[in-house]
């Protein structure tokens, strides 16, 4: 029987305290070799602190960190075989591109010819061939980010650590660099830990996402599973846009789950095998904007709700429309293109259909 490969990183009950503040709370996590794993959460959730502990810049207050089978909890950063890209890139302004990328290799006493070959390969990998003699100040933000990546990967790290490396870029460049980061990961196969607070970025880049809040893990899952099946209300609300309906009471009628909200609004959904909510139990319903639509004469009458249009936010590919649905509160629906703006002008009374078959249903 073939032995199973060791994980790239194993964190066991890792904690970090800053005086009276507990930034990370007894967190355990296994990162597999070759995966791109994202630490996602709001500011102050502990994600950057966790990354810094893997890198060795912060020493854990408790627990252990193992990289490639070796306990590195007390090992300094330069002996951990990790590559780090900082939010600010941290390039040396007095050095050219070649010297920046070669810095880590020179610290490791690599021979001159080996450095030249390794730097050339790294610059080719990040699509900066021909830039070796450029000064850092002559580069755009995106090019500086690539130099920082090349400097991190040229040493052949066991783990590549990325601390919000795209946050300083404008939206279009950021989207382009997301694609390049994913392609770079596919080419190198490097185990990569990526920190971001941007949900769309995490969903698009990651093999798995770790959602954090207040120093604890809320859920670890692949992007699609995280979006469709969040483990709790925090994850449901944090990952992508979603409508949280007022608390409901659930009852089962045949093959349907029936939810009564605010005493008189009744919504129905297909009964699910995994639905473990008891009869009469308080329930929380979360519905994505794409699962709300403007009702037409052909629409099913099952989950029609009257409402008033309050806002349209045109985004080119789609329009995000906000409506006042009375006892259900303010809801958002997403429709392709801009047709909703003409079909349902601001201030108009319309009906919407709420599809609960794709809703997130959680016990109260």
SULURWO-V273973 format. One record per residue. N is the residue number from 0. D_CENTER is the distance of its C-alpha to the mean C-alpha in whole Angstrom. Layout:
n = [N;N]
d_center = [D_CENTER;D_CENTER]
This chain:
n = [0;1;2;3;4;5;6;7;8;9;10;11;12;13;14;15;16;17;18;19;20;21;22;23;24;25;26;27;28;29;30;31;32;33;34;35;36;37;38;39;40;41;42;43;44;45;46;47;48;49;50;51;52;53;54;55;56;57;58;59;60;61;62;63;64;65;66;67;68;69;70;71;72;73;74;75;76;77;78;79;80;81;82;83;84;85;86;87;88;89;90;91;92;93;94;95;96;97;98;99;100;101;102;103;104;105;106;107;108;109;110;111;112;113;114;115;116;117;118;119;120;121;122;123;124;125;126;127;128;129;130;131;132;133;134;135;136;137;138;139;140;141;142;143;144;145;146;147;148;149;150;151;152;153;154;155;156;157;158;159;160;161;162;163;164;165;166;167;168;169;170;171;172;173;174;175;176;177;178;179;180;181;182;183;184;185;186;187;188;189;190;191;192;193;194;195;196;197;198;199;200;201;202;203;204;205;206;207;208;209;210;211;212;213;214;215;216;217;218;219;220;221;222;223;224;225;226;227;228;229;230;231;232;233;234;235;236;237;238;239;240;241;242;243;244;245;246;247;248;249;250;251;252;253;254;255;256;257;258;259;260;261;262;263;264;265;266;267;268;269;270;271;272;273;274;275;276;277;278;279;280;281;282;283;284;285;286;287;288;289;290;291;292;293;294;295;296;297;298;299;300;301;302;303;304;305;306;307;308;309;310;311;312;313;314;315;316;317;318;319;320;321;322;323;324;325;326;327;328;329;330;331;332;333;334;335;336;337;338;339;340;341;342;343;344;345;346;347;348;349;350;351;352;353;354;355;356;357;358;359;360;361;362;363]
d_center = [36;34;32;28;26;25;21;20;19;20;20;22;23;21;22;22;25;25;29;28;25;23;19;18;20;22;18;19;16;17;16;17;19;18;14;11;9;6;7;5;8;10;13;15;13;14;11;13;16;15;15;18;20;19;20;23;23;23;25;24;26;26;25;25;23;24;23;25;27;28;28;27;26;29;29;29;26;28;29;26;25;22;21;19;17;18;16;20;20;24;26;30;31;35;34;33;30;32;33;30;28;31;31;29;32;35;34;34;38;37;40;40;40;37;35;36;35;32;31;32;30;27;27;28;25;23;25;27;31;34;32;33;36;34;33;30;31;32;28;26;22;21;24;23;20;21;24;21;20;23;24;22;22;26;27;25;23;22;19;17;15;13;13;11;14;13;13;17;17;18;16;18;18;15;14;17;15;12;15;17;14;14;17;18;16;18;21;21;20;19;16;13;11;9;8;6;7;6;4;6;6;3;5;8;8;7;10;9;6;8;7;10;13;16;16;15;13;13;11;11;10;10;8;11;12;10;10;14;15;13;15;16;16;14;11;13;13;10;8;10;13;16;19;20;24;27;27;29;32;32;35;35;38;38;35;33;32;33;31;33;32;34;37;38;34;34;31;31;29;30;30;28;29;26;27;28;29;33;35;35;32;30;27;23;22;19;19;17;19;20;22;24;27;30;33;36;39;38;35;35;37;35;32;33;33;35;33;33;31;30;28;27;24;24;22;24;22;22;23;22;25;25;28;30;30;33;32;29;28;26;24;22;22;21;24;24;26;28;31;30;31;34;34;33;34;33;36;37;37;35;34;30;29;27;26;25;25;21;20;19;22;22;25;26]
